[in-house]
Structure formats: C-alpha cells, structure tokens
Amino acid sequence: MRDAMRRFCEREIAPFHAAWEDEGVVPRAIWRRAGELGFLCMTLPSEYGGADADFRASAVFSEELARIGASGPGFALQSDIVAPYILHYGTEEQKRRWLPRLASGEIVSAIAMSEPGTGSDLAAVATRARRVDGGYAIDGAKTFITNGVLADLVIVVATTEPGAGSRGIALFLVERGMPGFAAGRPLKKVGLKAQDTAELVFDGVRVGEDAVLGEIGAGFKMLMSELAQERLSIAVTAVAACETALEQTIAYCTQREAFGKRILDFQNTRFTLATLTAKVTMARVFVDRCIELHCRGELDATTAAIAKLETTELQFGVADECMQLHGGYGYMLEYPIARAWADGRVQRIYGGSNEIMREIIGRSLEGSRR
Ligand SMILES: Cc1cc2nc3c(=O)[nH]c(=O)nc-3n(C[C@H](O)[C@H](O)[C@H](O)COP(=O)(O)OP(=O)(O)OC[C@H]3O[C@@H](n4cnc5c(N)ncnc54)[C@H](O)[C@@H]3O)c2cc1C
C-alpha cells in the first residue's frame, strides 16, 4: 500500500506541486484520482465507499504526502476529519448521500470552525443559525478554512443560542451553490501555498432539518470527541516531515564542501544532525504508539495533545536547523528545505494552537490520567 501511495505521490503530485503553489489551489482532478486509487476516506466502512481500514492506512498516506512536501492537497482533512463526523453523527440518509462521494473524490469538503473574531475559543462562535420554517437560516463568516475554495460540502459550526456558550453549538452541512453561501479567493499565506485556505461567508443561507449533523446543542461535544484524531493526524505529518528534512539535509551536507571538507565532516554538523536524529527517533516511537492506541480506541485527548504539541514544535526546530545547514541555498524556495520551513510553521498554530495543547495537558495534571 505504501509503495502504491509513494508512486502516486512521486508521479502524479510532485512534478506539478510547484505550479499548484503558483495557482494557490490544487486541481479537482487530483482529488478524483486519489479517490479512484482508493486513497481517500480509507477508514470508512466499504458500504459507504471506504476500505474498512484502520487509521494506519490514512497515516501512511499522510506520511507519503509529507515525504514529497505535498502540502497542497487537503486529503487528510477530508479523510480524517470531515468523513468521521458524518460517519459518527450523521443520519443514515446523510451517510449515504455524502460519504461515497467524499471517498471517490467527486466532492471536496471542509470544516468551518474559526471566525475572524474567534479561533481558540470555539464556544464563542458568532455565526448564528436561526430557526425558520422548515429548518435554519445561517448568518456569519468563517476564516482560514482549509479546502475552502474547492469545498462542495462544509461542516459549519454555528450557535443556535447566542450567549449559551458551548451548550448552544450545532453543526450544519452546507452545500456549494446554496443561495447566500460564498467562498473567497485563496488567502495569501507564509507557506502551504498550494492549499486553498479561504474565507467563507453565510448570508441568510437556508438549510433544511436534514442539514443538521447530530443534535442541536451537542455540537461542542461532537467537536471535542473528534479532535484527538485531528491532532494525531497533524503529529503523523510532523514526524514524517522531520524525517524527510533530515534525509535531505544529510544528503546535502554529504556533497557540499567548505574549507576543503564536506559540511558533514564538521563536528558541529554531525552533532546537530545527531541531536535531531535522536529527537525525531523518540517522536516517531511515541507517534507510532499513539497510532496503535488510536486503532484500539484508547487514545485519550491529553495524549493526542502531547503528540501534537511535541511533534509540531520539533518539526519547526528541525526545519530551522536543517535550513541553517544548507547555508544560503536553504533560503531558496527551489530547495525543499525552504518550503518545509515555511510549511511547517503553521502546524504549531492550527488544529488547536500549541498553547491550547498546553492547557489541555495542564488540566490533566491533577487527575488520574496515567
Ligand atoms: C493555514 C491554516 C489553516 C486552517 N484551517 C482551518 C480549518 O480548516 N478550519 C478551521 O475552523 N480553522 C482553521 N484554521 C484556524 C486555526 O485553527 C486557528 O487559527 C487557531 O485555532 C488559532 O485561532 P486564532 O487564529 O483565532 O487565534 P487566537 O485564538 O486569537 O489566539 C491568538 C494567540 O493567543 C493564544 N491563546 C488563545 N487562547 C489562549 C489560552 N486560553 N491560553 C493561552 N494562550 C491562548 C493562541 O495560542 C495564539 O497564540 C486554520 C488556520 C491556518 C493558519
């Protein structure tokens, strides 16, 4: 499976990724191709178009994408975040309607939590869903939404009871083309240049009862229960990105020379790479353990937060040190390490910022987690 994924990444993504970065978005055809090969939503049951696989299948695909620095296609968001919400909380009709098309890549999806005025404090969302005849009318704006430009289906987090905090949150399935729903152009970012991160606007968007995902008022609980997988998915990408950066840097330092010897032969280079290798090895073992726990349904929120926190901090540290060892070439975008440096930075910010991860871990300290 890994070989097939690697072939797909190397032949059908890597040669085109730079052009997609210029365009700020990946083509829909690559979504359909990933679906055709069976690489999307593999953990879904086969009756909904999946492969009855466990999270390891998704993890291998994320690793292979990270190895070629393919930060554009938001496949993991569709497979590991959106599809599980619909599988776990959708009605039978919602599952039959959406899941097979998510797995085939026929449609692209997004999840819209963050707003211009609030990100970390999810319970404070201002996007409002008002009860109207036959359903709800949604008003508000979301920002930084991954897959936002291409998204045909968006899980929108809104409040039905302003002032009720987490008890007033609900999730809605909003479709492209619904009157009042519009996506902006791709936002200009420091990295992830081929990722179509966008703003979304909801201006009196009318949805029926059949667009409510799960129960009204239970949205916050649903979000919390799915976040462990989202954080693990980020950690998987982080460790693979670290391993790739190290491989590339060792190769570079082996062929580049200064003062009559290879860069690798300076003690500073060897010590730096040795220290990073030791840290990345520890991270790999921890994340593999988290994957095992998750496949058994035993990964708790605190352990997932630890994985997200440590691996994403490490990812940025590794990219920075590896860029340094490349000298001036490391700062040139044609070198993969420059892209890895720019792409890796956001991992500390999204998926719950690392300050929020510390809060989660901190809250567990007085309990009996272990
Ligand atoms: C490229 C990209 C893609 C994204 N994709 C999505 C997506 O698909 N869907 C989506 O909904 N969102 C997405 N986001 C949004 C992302 O999840 C938020 O940016 C993130 O949760 C932080 O929220 P904020 O930007 O509003 O920062 P704020 O919440 O305003 O935080 C600002 C700073 O304060 C810190 N802070 C906040 N609260 C606390 C606290 N209690 N204790 C200590 N420090 C705190 C934060 O850690 C941060 O350092 C994406 C963001 C980016 C950049």
The ligand as a Tripos MOL2 file, in Angstrom:
@<TRIPOS>MOLECULE
LIG
   53    58     1     0     0
SMALL
NO_CHARGES

@<TRIPOS>ATOM
      1 C1         -3.3030   27.5530    7.2440 C.3       1 LIG1
      2 C2         -4.4250   27.4520    8.2320 C.ar      1 LIG1
      3 C3         -5.4360   26.5100    8.0340 C.ar      1 LIG1
      4 C4         -6.5030   26.4400    8.9230 C.ar      1 LIG1
      5 N1         -7.5370   25.5690    8.6750 N.ar      1 LIG1
      6 C5         -8.6740   25.6470    9.4240 C.ar      1 LIG1
      7 C6         -9.8380   24.8950    9.0810 C.ar      1 LIG1
      8 O1         -9.8620   24.1150    8.1220 O.2       1 LIG1
      9 N2        -10.9630   25.0670    9.8330 N.ar      1 LIG1
     10 C7        -10.9870   25.9040   10.9060 C.ar      1 LIG1
     11 O2        -12.0340   26.0150   11.5220 O.2       1 LIG1
     12 N3         -9.9020   26.6220   11.2640 N.ar      1 LIG1
     13 C8         -8.7470   26.5170   10.5490 C.ar      1 LIG1
     14 N4         -7.6460   27.2690   10.8820 N.ar      1 LIG1
     15 C9         -7.7230   28.1730   12.0240 C.3       1 LIG1
     16 C10        -6.8980   27.7200   13.2140 C.3       1 LIG1
     17 O3         -7.4360   26.5590   13.7780 O.3       1 LIG1
     18 C11        -6.8330   28.9000   14.1880 C.3       1 LIG1
     19 O4         -6.0290   29.8980   13.5710 O.3       1 LIG1
     20 C12        -6.2830   28.5150   15.5390 C.3       1 LIG1
     21 O5         -7.1770   27.6650   16.2320 O.3       1 LIG1
     22 C13        -5.9980   29.7480   16.4260 C.3       1 LIG1
     23 O6         -7.1040   30.6050   16.4590 O.3       1 LIG1
     24 P1         -6.9310   32.1780   16.1350 P.3       1 LIG1
     25 O7         -6.1790   32.2830   14.8590 O.co2     1 LIG1
     26 O8         -8.2540   32.8130   16.2040 O.co2     1 LIG1
     27 O9         -6.0010   32.7100   17.2780 O.3       1 LIG1
     28 P2         -6.4910   33.2330   18.7420 P.3       1 LIG1
     29 O10        -7.4580   32.2700   19.3240 O.co2     1 LIG1
     30 O11        -6.9070   34.6520   18.6010 O.co2     1 LIG1
     31 O12        -5.1260   33.1400   19.5440 O.3       1 LIG1
     32 C14        -4.0640   34.1200   19.4410 C.3       1 LIG1
     33 C15        -2.9250   33.6550   20.3380 C.3       1 LIG1
     34 O13        -3.4020   33.5450   21.6860 O.3       1 LIG1
     35 C16        -3.1730   32.2560   22.1730 C.3       1 LIG1
     36 N5         -4.2570   31.8300   23.0820 N.ar      1 LIG1
     37 C17        -5.5890   31.7960   22.8210 C.ar      1 LIG1
     38 N6         -6.2470   31.2980   23.8750 N.ar      1 LIG1
     39 C18        -5.3210   31.0050   24.8130 C.ar      1 LIG1
     40 C19        -5.3740   30.4560   26.1290 C.ar      1 LIG1
     41 N7         -6.5260   30.0580   26.6820 N.pl3     1 LIG1
     42 N8         -4.2050   30.3230   26.8160 N.ar      1 LIG1
     43 C20        -3.0280   30.7020   26.2650 C.ar      1 LIG1
     44 N9         -2.9230   31.2200   25.0390 N.ar      1 LIG1
     45 C21        -4.0380   31.3570   24.3060 C.ar      1 LIG1
     46 C22        -3.1290   31.3670   20.9550 C.3       1 LIG1
     47 O14        -2.4360   30.1520   21.1960 O.3       1 LIG1
     48 C23        -2.3880   32.2650   19.9770 C.3       1 LIG1
     49 O15        -1.0230   32.1760   20.2130 O.3       1 LIG1
     50 C24        -6.5480   27.3020   10.0360 C.ar      1 LIG1
     51 C25        -5.5090   28.2260   10.2470 C.ar      1 LIG1
     52 C26        -4.4690   28.3260    9.3540 C.ar      1 LIG1
     53 C27        -3.4090   29.3570    9.5850 C.3       1 LIG1
@<TRIPOS>BOND
     1     1     2 1
     2     2     3 ar
     3     2    52 ar
     4     3     4 ar
     5     4     5 ar
     6     4    50 ar
     7     5     6 ar
     8     6     7 ar
     9     6    13 1
    10     7     8 2
    11     7     9 ar
    12     9    10 ar
    13    10    11 2
    14    10    12 ar
    15    12    13 ar
    16    13    14 ar
    17    14    15 1
    18    14    50 ar
    19    15    16 1
    20    16    17 1
    21    16    18 1
    22    18    19 1
    23    18    20 1
    24    20    21 1
    25    20    22 1
    26    22    23 1
    27    23    24 1
    28    24    25 2
    29    24    26 1
    30    24    27 1
    31    27    28 1
    32    28    29 2
    33    28    30 1
    34    28    31 1
    35    31    32 1
    36    32    33 1
    37    33    34 1
    38    33    48 1
    39    34    35 1
    40    35    36 1
    41    35    46 1
    42    36    37 ar
    43    36    45 ar
    44    37    38 ar
    45    38    39 ar
    46    39    40 ar
    47    39    45 ar
    48    40    41 1
    49    40    42 ar
    50    42    43 ar
    51    43    44 ar
    52    44    45 ar
    53    46    47 1
    54    46    48 1
    55    48    49 1
    56    50    51 ar
    57    51    52 ar
    58    52    53 1
@<TRIPOS>SUBSTRUCTURE
     1 LIG1         1 GROUP 0 **** ****
